[in-house]
Amino acid sequence: MSLPVTVTFMLADWVVKGLANGTLERVGGVIREVGTKQVVAWLREISEQPAQVNQSLEVFQGILNITTAASILNLGVSVMGFAVIAQRLKELERRLQKAQELLNKIGSPRLGLIN
């Protein structure tokens, strides 16, 4: 069973010229001189093309923007929630102070309720 494989290499200009004019040949992952069979370059596979890298970066940038917006929204909701709770606590504290004042008046020695 054979699998089709597409491999992309970035070649230096001198290698391209040598392959084009026949002074160099490719054997697997090696570039060598035709006459002497001396290796002049090793090929290294490039896994992604620059356009694909740019496209991937754009996708990641979009995801990052969405994540940042969601985080800011979450922070805003949390701040609003804490503000509402603080307001309710202040109102509760005010009511407790009024109740304490009323109890102090009720228990006042002038009214004869405390010995």
C-alpha positions in Angstrom: 0.0 0.0 0.0 1.4 3.4 -0.9 0.2 6.8 0.5 0.5 10.0 -1.5 2.7 12.5 0.3 3.2 16.1 -0.6 6.4 17.6 0.7 7.3 21.3 0.4 10.9 22.5 0.5 12.3 26.0 0.5 15.3 26.0 -1.9 18.1 28.5 -2.2 18.4 30.1 -5.6 21.7 28.4 -6.4 20.1 25.0 -5.7 17.1 25.8 -8.0 19.5 26.9 -10.7 21.7 23.8 -10.3 18.6 21.5 -10.5 17.3 23.4 -13.5 20.6 23.3 -15.5 21.4 19.7 -14.6 24.6 20.3 -12.5 22.7 19.2 -9.3 20.3 16.4 -8.7 17.9 15.5 -5.9 18.1 12.1 -4.3 15.6 11.7 -1.5 16.4 14.5 1.0 19.8 15.3 -0.5 21.0 17.6 -3.2 24.3 16.4 -4.8 26.5 17.3 -7.7 25.8 15.1 -10.7 29.4 14.4 -11.7 31.0 13.8 -8.3 28.0 12.7 -6.4 29.2 14.9 -3.6 26.4 16.1 -1.2 26.0 19.9 -1.4 22.8 20.3 0.7 20.3 18.5 2.9 16.7 19.2 2.4 14.5 20.0 5.4 10.7 19.7 5.1 8.6 22.8 5.8 5.4 21.6 7.4 3.3 24.7 6.7 3.3 27.4 4.0 3.5 31.0 5.1 -0.1 31.7 3.9 -1.3 28.8 6.1 0.6 30.2 9.0 -0.9 33.7 8.5 -4.4 32.2 8.2 -3.8 30.2 11.5 -2.6 33.4 13.2 -5.7 35.3 12.1 -7.9 32.5 13.5 -6.0 32.5 16.8 -6.2 36.3 16.9 -10.0 36.1 16.4 -10.3 33.6 19.2 -8.1 35.7 21.4 -10.3 38.8 20.7 -13.5 36.8 21.6 -12.0 35.4 24.8 -10.8 38.9 25.8 -14.3 40.4 25.2 -15.9 37.6 27.2 -13.5 38.1 30.1 -14.2 41.9 30.1 -17.9 41.2 30.0 -17.6 38.7 32.9 -15.6 41.2 34.9 -18.3 43.9 34.3 -21.1 41.6 35.4 -19.1 40.7 38.6 -18.5 44.4 39.4 -22.2 45.1 38.9 -23.2 42.2 41.2 -20.8 43.4 43.9 -22.2 46.9 43.6 -25.8 45.6 44.1 -24.8 43.5 47.1 -22.9 46.4 48.7 -26.0 48.7 48.2 -28.3 46.0 49.8 -25.9 45.6 52.7 -25.9 49.4 53.3 -29.7 49.4 53.3 -29.7 46.5 55.7 -27.2 48.2 58.0 -29.4 51.4 57.9 -32.4 49.4 58.9 -30.6 47.7 61.7 -29.4 51.0 63.1 -33.0 52.3 63.1 -34.1 49.1 64.9 -31.3 49.6 67.4 -32.3 53.2 68.0 -36.0 52.1 68.5 -35.0 49.4 70.9 -32.8 51.9 72.8 -35.8 54.2 73.1 -38.0 51.4 74.2 -35.5 50.2 76.9 -34.8 53.8 78.0 -34.8 54.3 81.9 -37.0 57.4 81.4 -39.8 55.1 80.2 -39.4 53.0 83.3 -38.8 49.7 81.5 -35.2 49.2 82.7 -34.6 48.8 86.5 
